Amino acid sequence: MIRIDRLEEFFAVCEDRNGNLSHLPRTDLPETVREGDCLIRTETGWQVEEEETGQRRKSLSERFRRLFQRKNEA
């Protein structure tokens, strides 16, 4: 599984679980792909792993909420 770090004009910069970066042509990815999406390789090509992506987004949202809550309490 890889995660999209950022989207550039023709490529997606992706990061694997070990922090290694790679570039994938955007034409190889689903049209709806967004930064932060987790992707898996299937027989038909790259697909967004909806469950993992949702969990990561929820975790990051919670982290930011706690961070800003602490900042406002200080």
MODELLER restraints for C-alpha pairs under 7 A, 6 or more apart:
rsr = mdl.restraints
at = mdl.atoms
rsr.add(forms.Gaussian(group=physical.xy_distance, feature=features.Distance(at['CA:1:A'], at['CA:16:A']), mean=6.52, stdev=0.5))
rsr.add(forms.Gaussian(group=physical.xy_distance, feature=features.Distance(at['CA:1:A'], at['CA:38:A']), mean=6.71, stdev=0.5))
rsr.add(forms.Gaussian(group=physical.xy_distance, feature=features.Distance(at['CA:1:A'], at['CA:39:A']), mean=5.65, stdev=0.5))
rsr.add(forms.Gaussian(group=physical.xy_distance, feature=features.Distance(at['CA:1:A'], at['CA:40:A']), mean=4.91, stdev=0.5))
rsr.add(forms.Gaussian(group=physical.xy_distance, feature=features.Distance(at['CA:2:A'], at['CA:14:A']), mean=6.21, stdev=0.5))
rsr.add(forms.Gaussian(group=physical.xy_distance, feature=features.Distance(at['CA:2:A'], at['CA:15:A']), mean=5.54, stdev=0.5))
rsr.add(forms.Gaussian(group=physical.xy_distance, feature=features.Distance(at['CA:2:A'], at['CA:16:A']), mean=4.52, stdev=0.5))
rsr.add(forms.Gaussian(group=physical.xy_distance, feature=features.Distance(at['CA:2:A'], at['CA:17:A']), mean=6.85, stdev=0.5))
rsr.add(forms.Gaussian(group=physical.xy_distance, feature=features.Distance(at['CA:2:A'], at['CA:38:A']), mean=5.62, stdev=0.5))
rsr.add(forms.Gaussian(group=physical.xy_distance, feature=features.Distance(at['CA:2:A'], at['CA:39:A']), mean=5.32, stdev=0.5))
rsr.add(forms.Gaussian(group=physical.xy_distance, feature=features.Distance(at['CA:2:A'], at['CA:40:A']), mean=6.73, stdev=0.5))
rsr.add(forms.Gaussian(group=physical.xy_distance, feature=features.Distance(at['CA:3:A'], at['CA:14:A']), mean=5.45, stdev=0.5))
rsr.add(forms.Gaussian(group=physical.xy_distance, feature=features.Distance(at['CA:3:A'], at['CA:15:A']), mean=5.29, stdev=0.5))
rsr.add(forms.Gaussian(group=physical.xy_distance, feature=features.Distance(at['CA:3:A'], at['CA:16:A']), mean=6.39, stdev=0.5))
rsr.add(forms.Gaussian(group=physical.xy_distance, feature=features.Distance(at['CA:3:A'], at['CA:36:A']), mean=5.96, stdev=0.5))
rsr.add(forms.Gaussian(group=physical.xy_distance, feature=features.Distance(at['CA:3:A'], at['CA:37:A']), mean=5.62, stdev=0.5))
rsr.add(forms.Gaussian(group=physical.xy_distance, feature=features.Distance(at['CA:3:A'], at['CA:38:A']), mean=4.28, stdev=0.5))
rsr.add(forms.Gaussian(group=physical.xy_distance, feature=features.Distance(at['CA:3:A'], at['CA:39:A']), mean=6.05, stdev=0.5))
rsr.add(forms.Gaussian(group=physical.xy_distance, feature=features.Distance(at['CA:4:A'], at['CA:12:A']), mean=6.49, stdev=0.5))
rsr.add(forms.Gaussian(group=physical.xy_distance, feature=features.Distance(at['CA:4:A'], at['CA:13:A']), mean=6.02, stdev=0.5))
rsr.add(forms.Gaussian(group=physical.xy_distance, feature=features.Distance(at['CA:4:A'], at['CA:14:A']), mean=4.42, stdev=0.5))
rsr.add(forms.Gaussian(group=physical.xy_distance, feature=features.Distance(at['CA:4:A'], at['CA:15:A']), mean=6.40, stdev=0.5))
rsr.add(forms.Gaussian(group=physical.xy_distance, feature=features.Distance(at['CA:4:A'], at['CA:35:A']), mean=5.20, stdev=0.5))
rsr.add(forms.Gaussian(group=physical.xy_distance, feature=features.Distance(at['CA:4:A'], at['CA:36:A']), mean=5.05, stdev=0.5))
rsr.add(forms.Gaussian(group=physical.xy_distance, feature=features.Distance(at['CA:4:A'], at['CA:37:A']), mean=5.53, stdev=0.5))
rsr.add(forms.Gaussian(group=physical.xy_distance, feature=features.Distance(at['CA:4:A'], at['CA:38:A']), mean=6.46, stdev=0.5))
rsr.add(forms.Gaussian(group=physical.xy_distance, feature=features.Distance(at['CA:5:A'], at['CA:13:A']), mean=5.58, stdev=0.5))
rsr.add(forms.Gaussian(group=physical.xy_distance, feature=features.Distance(at['CA:5:A'], at['CA:14:A']), mean=5.22, stdev=0.5))
rsr.add(forms.Gaussian(group=physical.xy_distance, feature=features.Distance(at['CA:5:A'], at['CA:15:A']), mean=6.29, stdev=0.5))
rsr.add(forms.Gaussian(group=physical.xy_distance, feature=features.Distance(at['CA:5:A'], at['CA:35:A']), mean=5.80, stdev=0.5))
rsr.add(forms.Gaussian(group=physical.xy_distance, feature=features.Distance(at['CA:5:A'], at['CA:36:A']), mean=5.92, stdev=0.5))
rsr.add(forms.Gaussian(group=physical.xy_distance, feature=features.Distance(at['CA:6:A'], at['CA:12:A']), mean=6.00, stdev=0.5))
rsr.add(forms.Gaussian(group=physical.xy_distance, feature=features.Distance(at['CA:6:A'], at['CA:13:A']), mean=5.36, stdev=0.5))
rsr.add(forms.Gaussian(group=physical.xy_distance, feature=features.Distance(at['CA:6:A'], at['CA:35:A']), mean=5.22, stdev=0.5))
rsr.add(forms.Gaussian(group=physical.xy_distance, feature=features.Distance(at['CA:7:A'], at['CA:13:A']), mean=6.22, stdev=0.5))
rsr.add(forms.Gaussian(group=physical.xy_distance, feature=features.Distance(at['CA:7:A'], at['CA:35:A']), mean=6.36, stdev=0.5))
rsr.add(forms.Gaussian(group=physical.xy_distance, feature=features.Distance(at['CA:10:A'], at['CA:25:A']), mean=5.99, stdev=0.5))
rsr.add(forms.Gaussian(group=physical.xy_distance, feature=features.Distance(at['CA:10:A'], at['CA:26:A']), mean=5.58, stdev=0.5))
rsr.add(forms.Gaussian(group=physical.xy_distance, feature=features.Distance(at['CA:11:A'], at['CA:23:A']), mean=5.97, stdev=0.5))
rsr.add(forms.Gaussian(group=physical.xy_distance, feature=features.Distance(at['CA:11:A'], at['CA:24:A']), mean=5.37, stdev=0.5))
rsr.add(forms.Gaussian(group=physical.xy_distance, feature=features.Distance(at['CA:11:A'], at['CA:25:A']), mean=4.46, stdev=0.5))
rsr.add(forms.Gaussian(group=physical.xy_distance, feature=features.Distance(at['CA:11:A'], at['CA:26:A']), mean=4.93, stdev=0.5))
rsr.add(forms.Gaussian(group=physical.xy_distance, feature=features.Distance(at['CA:12:A'], at['CA:23:A']), mean=5.56, stdev=0.5))
rsr.add(forms.Gaussian(group=physical.xy_distance, feature=features.Distance(at['CA:12:A'], at['CA:24:A']), mean=5.21, stdev=0.5))
rsr.add(forms.Gaussian(group=physical.xy_distance, feature=features.Distance(at['CA:12:A'], at['CA:25:A']), mean=6.32, stdev=0.5))
rsr.add(forms.Gaussian(group=physical.xy_distance, feature=features.Distance(at['CA:12:A'], at['CA:26:A']), mean=5.89, stdev=0.5))
rsr.add(forms.Gaussian(group=physical.xy_distance, feature=features.Distance(at['CA:13:A'], at['CA:21:A']), mean=6.66, stdev=0.5))
rsr.add(forms.Gaussian(group=physical.xy_distance, feature=features.Distance(at['CA:13:A'], at['CA:22:A']), mean=5.79, stdev=0.5))
rsr.add(forms.Gaussian(group=physical.xy_distance, feature=features.Distance(at['CA:13:A'], at['CA:23:A']), mean=4.69, stdev=0.5))
rsr.add(forms.Gaussian(group=physical.xy_distance, feature=features.Distance(at['CA:13:A'], at['CA:24:A']), mean=6.63, stdev=0.5))
rsr.add(forms.Gaussian(group=physical.xy_distance, feature=features.Distance(at['CA:14:A'], at['CA:21:A']), mean=5.45, stdev=0.5))
rsr.add(forms.Gaussian(group=physical.xy_distance, feature=features.Distance(at['CA:14:A'], at['CA:22:A']), mean=5.23, stdev=0.5))
rsr.add(forms.Gaussian(group=physical.xy_distance, feature=features.Distance(at['CA:14:A'], at['CA:23:A']), mean=6.04, stdev=0.5))
rsr.add(forms.Gaussian(group=physical.xy_distance, feature=features.Distance(at['CA:15:A'], at['CA:21:A']), mean=4.55, stdev=0.5))
rsr.add(forms.Gaussian(group=physical.xy_distance, feature=features.Distance(at['CA:15:A'], at['CA:22:A']), mean=6.45, stdev=0.5))
rsr.add(forms.Gaussian(group=physical.xy_distance, feature=features.Distance(at['CA:29:A'], at['CA:46:A']), mean=5.76, stdev=0.5))
rsr.add(forms.Gaussian(group=physical.xy_distance, feature=features.Distance(at['CA:30:A'], at['CA:47:A']), mean=6.58, stdev=0.5))
rsr.add(forms.Gaussian(group=physical.xy_distance, feature=features.Distance(at['CA:37:A'], at['CA:48:A']), mean=6.42, stdev=0.5))
rsr.add(forms.Gaussian(group=physical.xy_distance, feature=features.Distance(at['CA:37:A'], at['CA:53:A']), mean=5.33, stdev=0.5))
rsr.add(forms.Gaussian(group=physical.xy_distance, feature=features.Distance(at['CA:38:A'], at['CA:48:A']), mean=5.74, stdev=0.5))
rsr.add(forms.Gaussian(group=physical.xy_distance, feature=features.Distance(at['CA:38:A'], at['CA:49:A']), mean=5.48, stdev=0.5))
rsr.add(forms.Gaussian(group=physical.xy_distance, feature=features.Distance(at['CA:38:A'], at['CA:52:A']), mean=6.47, stdev=0.5))
rsr.add(forms.Gaussian(group=physical.xy_distance, feature=features.Distance(at['CA:38:A'], at['CA:53:A']), mean=5.21, stdev=0.5))
rsr.add(forms.Gaussian(group=physical.xy_distance, feature=features.Distance(at['CA:39:A'], at['CA:46:A']), mean=6.23, stdev=0.5))
rsr.add(forms.Gaussian(group=physical.xy_distance, feature=features.Distance(at['CA:39:A'], at['CA:47:A']), mean=5.42, stdev=0.5))
rsr.add(forms.Gaussian(group=physical.xy_distance, feature=features.Distance(at['CA:39:A'], at['CA:48:A']), mean=4.51, stdev=0.5))
rsr.add(forms.Gaussian(group=physical.xy_distance, feature=features.Distance(at['CA:39:A'], at['CA:49:A']), mean=5.35, stdev=0.5))
rsr.add(forms.Gaussian(group=physical.xy_distance, feature=features.Distance(at['CA:40:A'], at['CA:46:A']), mean=5.65, stdev=0.5))
rsr.add(forms.Gaussian(group=physical.xy_distance, feature=features.Distance(at['CA:40:A'], at['CA:47:A']), mean=5.51, stdev=0.5))
rsr.add(forms.Gaussian(group=physical.xy_distance, feature=features.Distance(at['CA:40:A'], at['CA:48:A']), mean=6.44, stdev=0.5))
rsr.add(forms.Gaussian(group=physical.xy_distance, feature=features.Distance(at['CA:40:A'], at['CA:49:A']), mean=6.21, stdev=0.5))
rsr.add(forms.Gaussian(group=physical.xy_distance, feature=features.Distance(at['CA:41:A'], at['CA:47:A']), mean=6.43, stdev=0.5))
